[in-house]
Amino acid sequence: MMMRQAAEHGFGFAVRSDWKPEDLVKASRAWATVIVTEANGHPEQIEMLASQRRHRTSRNWR
C-alpha cells in the first residue's frame, strides 16, 4: 500500500531536490492522511507519520 501511495503523492526512491521544505511537509501530511485513512487508523496517527518523514529529511536521511 505504501509504495503505491508514495508515487501518487510525489514520493519515490529518489529525493526531489526542487521541493521546498513546506512542499515536503504538505506532501507528507497528504500521504500520511491517505495511508491512515485507508488502513482505518486513528486520525492522531497522521501527524506522527507525517513528521517522521520531516525529521528524516532534516537529518539528510536517505
Beta strands, then each sheet from edge to edge (+ up, - down):
end
